[in-house]
Amino acid sequence: MAMAYQHVYVASVAIGANYKQCVEAFAEAEKYDGPALLMCYAPCIEHRFFKTGLSAMSLDQRDAVECGYWPLYRFNPHLAKIGDNPFILDSKKVTGDVMKFLNRQNRYAQLVRSSPAVAEKLQGELQTYLKQRHASLKAKACELSQDVAALKDGLKQANSVAEPVLIAFGSDTGVTEQVAKKFAGLCAERGVQVRRTCDLDEVSDMEELKSAALGATMVVMCSTCGHGDFPQNAGLFWSSLSASTLAPKELDCVRFCVFGMGDRSYADSFCEAAKKIEERFVQLGATRILDMGIGDDRDEDKWETGFTAWLPKFWAAIKAPEPVDDGRPKAPLFEVKYHENAAAVTAPMVPPGAQLLTVTENRRLTPNEYERDIRHLALSLQGVDFPFDLGDAVALYPENLPQDVDEALKFLDLDGDKVISVKCIGDVSERHRRCFDQRVTIRQVLTNMIDLFGRPSRSFVTELARFANNADAQALRKLGSPAGNTAWTALVDECPSFFDIMKKYPSAKMPLEQLISVLPMIKPRIYSIASDARYSPKAVEFTIVINQWKSKATGAVKTGTCTKFIQHMPVGSKVPCAVVCGTFQFPKDDVTPMVMVGLGTGIAPIRSFMQDKLYKKSRGIKTGPMVVFYGCRHEKEELLYKEEWKMYEKEGILTALVGAFQFD
């Protein structure tokens, strides 16, 4: 009823079922300028619901959501104001058993004992109602998404001669999502109707997928996490797609293609998730319109190398018309409003799902004179709710350094202290929307959002040419074309940043809204946790190597964006972090013998496992033998945490540490 007023923020949450969604809902409600209603599923022991008491509360919340008893959703009127779908259904699918949920609660058990016939009737009606309600919520989310998409597409795309497309992505760090949104923009430039751009879990129901893809080409873009695992927003999709109950011709009405993203240095699992999706679609009778494209992070132009090679094949396959390009700047995805005499902005820019953690320790583990800088980083957990499990990792969001930002502000003739509002007017990522739903300073945008000092893509050169004078524009267009391959390779050997290229062609100065539109966001880096939450409850710890290399062309030492940030991060500073669930499969009992292998900083998660064993020993829990194989370059310089390993052996929780030293 509150949603019907159209100006009330409404959310349904259950912290035990989906912590991230609950935090996001509270954050959105806090920021929303208007009334907000949050409905929380929080059973109380006084209700006498549980046979096992509050120990089963989180399990009950999870089951309540999975069976459809308590749906998770958010209705944000602010999204409607900026042309987006205001209704987000966070519990995408009913996967649980209603009876399992009901049987755990005493009130239903008592009803079964007192009136079994009535109980059976009511339980059957409840099951039917929950299915119908979930279908209604899905229809509402889908209907609003389609309405918004139709308004955005307009008549131009409606009259397109090319086949419409449905774009679905699986992304953990947000890079693949950015590629999907970029691809949607390229489709629009050619007059190709984009029916929908969504994450894969939003089309995890096979009937919904077939309906959404009917008469269109489904384009799947998916990255791979860990060792062949699916991104968090694609797990439910793969669970449905891989179900053995699906008919052999389940998807025979679907036309599709896949673009996978990964890093070939992970040879055994390179683009594994995308390959699995493509293979399964073919097994289910779907029509593949072209072979899978691959974006490799190790290529000269990173993922853009493969993406650029794949695009012409895709345009030909769907008979897309050529784009009209007059060389002028494209319409920006953002609108920037400057606020004169505005109060100073003090609120930090924190990505959705992340929390600010304070640095309590940042020390070098290797000798100062040694060529490799490996660090122990500790972030305080005091006063924050940051739960993580053994084997989890953390996404750490770096910042551009102040001195680099100052140089860029001067070059771009921008006042870093100017307060601005940024309105999203195009199809942009959720992170963009969240970070720009408050006033910010220009300095914050260049510090926290724009990857100005990251490795440039070739498409950036082409876009930069639109803002240059004739001489620079001509040089940039050639550099971005096949005729400039040799020159581009030579430039890449210099290891320049986006900003370095801008300085080479000083006439090409993009306005701020174009910088935000064209440049990628600073992506988080994922690091394995090197501590155990119960053994070291006051801090989360990491083992990080500073990523440095030499330019082939000049010999200059270069440092990665994130590790450069970490290298200069003082104690007391704050950094946005978010937990990334691990994929390590532990033995079901604590006494199973284990052999673990760690290479370099890969020893980090093994250290957390040792702390877990130490904690269990202190509680009288018996653990099995463990042998650790540790590989690094030199024993003297790189055998990290040497005294700790001796202590673990002395305590009897480590059977043996076997070193493999490459150059000793």
C-alpha positions, 0 to 999 in steps of 0.5 A: 500500500505504501508503494502505491503512494509513489513517494515512500521508500519501502523495503523488506529485509532479513539480515540473516538471509541477505546481509548485503541487501539489508545494509543497502536498504538501510543506507538507501532509506537513510539517504532518501529525502522522504518517508521510508518504511522498512519491514524486517523479519526478526523472530523473537524467542518470546514468540515460542516459535523455535524448537531449538530457540534463537540458535536457529534464528539465522537459519529460520530467516534464510529458509523464510526467504528461500521458500517465499514466506518473506520476500526481499525487495526495495522500492526506491522512488529516487530511481524513478526520478532519474529514469530507472526502475524503482522496484528491485526484487532481491529474492529472485527465486523461490528455491526452499521448501515451505514445509521444512520452514513451517515444521521448525516452528512450534506454532505450526507443530501445535496446529498439526497436533490439534487440528491436522486436517485444518493444518494440512489445508492451510499449509497447502493454501499458504504454499499456493499463495507464496508462489502466486505472490512471488510470481506477482512480484517478479512480474512487477519488477519485470514490467517496470523494467520493460516500461523503463527500457521502452521509454529509454529506447524510444521510437528510434530503436523501435523501428530498427531493422536489426534484431533486438538484444537481451544483455545479461552479465555475471560480474563480481568486481563490476568490470564485466557489468561496465562492459555490458553497459558499454555494449548496450550503448554501442547497440543503441548507437547502431539503432539496435533495440536493447530489450533489457540489461540485467545480471544473470540471476535476474533471468535465472527462471527458465520460463522468464528467460525464454520469455525475455529472449523471445524474438531477440538475441541473448548476449551473455557476458560473464567473468570467472571467479576463483578457480572456475567459479561463477560471480555472486550475481550469476550463481542462481542462474547457473544452478537453474541452468545446470539442473538435470530436470530441464528438457533436452530442448528446453531453450530451443527458442533462444538465440544466443552468444557469449562473451567471457572475461578472464585472465589466462594466467589462470590456465586451468580455469580461464573463462570457465564460467562463460564456457560452461554457460555456452556449452549448457545452452547448446545442450539445451537446444539454443542456437549459437549465432557465433563462437564465444568471444574472450576478453583477456586481462593479459592482452595488450589492451586488456579485455578490449583487445578481444572485445574489439575483435568480437564486435564486428562478428556480432554486428554482422550476425544480427545484421546491425546497421553501421553507426552514424559518427560525425566525430563530435563528442557523444552525449555524456551519461552524466549531468554535472551541476555546480553548487556555488557557496555550498557547505563543505562535503565531509561524507566519504564516497563508499561503494555499495556493500562496502564499509570503511575500515581503519588501518592499524598496521602497515608494515613491510615483511621483506628487508628494505634492501630487497627488491620485492616489497611484501606487506602485512596489512591490518584493518580494525574491526572495532565498532564495525559489523564486518562478519567473514568466514574462514577462506573468505576474501576482501574487496579493497577499493583503492584511491588515487594518491593526493599528489597525482590528483592535484596534478590532474586537477591543475592540468584539467583546470578544475577546482577540486574543492568545488561541490557538485551534484552528478545526475545519472542520465544514461544506463550506468552501473549501480556503483555510479548511482550509489556514489552520486546520490549525494553531493560530492567534490570534484576532488572526490570524483578524481580520487575515489571514482575515475581510474585516471591513472590506470592502464588506458584502452584503445577505445579511450584514444578514439574518444579523446580525439573528439575533444582535440584540435585538428592536429591532435585529433588526427594523431589520436584517430590514427593511433586508435585505428588499425593503421596505428597498430605499431605506434600503439604497441610502442606506446603500450611499452611505455606503460602510460596511464589515461592521464599520461596520454591526455598530457601527450595531447594537451588540446584534448581536454574532456569536460568533467561529465565526459571524463566520468562517462568515458573513463572506467571506475577504479575497480576493487582488488580482491585479497585473501584474508590472512587471519581468523575472525575468532582468533584475531577478532579485533582486526582483519589481516592481509599479506600483500605484495606491491606490484611493480614492473619496469617499462619496456621502452624506458626502464622506468619502475611502475607501480599498480594503482592499488598497491601504490595506494597500500604502500603509502597508506598511513596508520589511521587512514580509512579504506572501503572494504567488502567481504567476498565469499570464499570458494574453499571446500573444507573437510566436514570434520576437524580431524581430516588430514590436510595438505596445503600449498601456498606460493608467495603471498598465497600463504595468506589464507593458509595462515588464517587456517593455522589460526583457526586450528590454534583457536580450536586447540584452545577450546579443546577441539582436536584437529588433524595433521596438516602439512604446508608446502610453501614456495617462494624465491628466497628463504631468507627474504621471502619466508614470511611469518617465520616465527609463527610457523615455528610456533604452530609446529611447537603447538602441535597444529602444524605437522611440517612446513616444507619450503620450495625456494626457487633461487636458493 
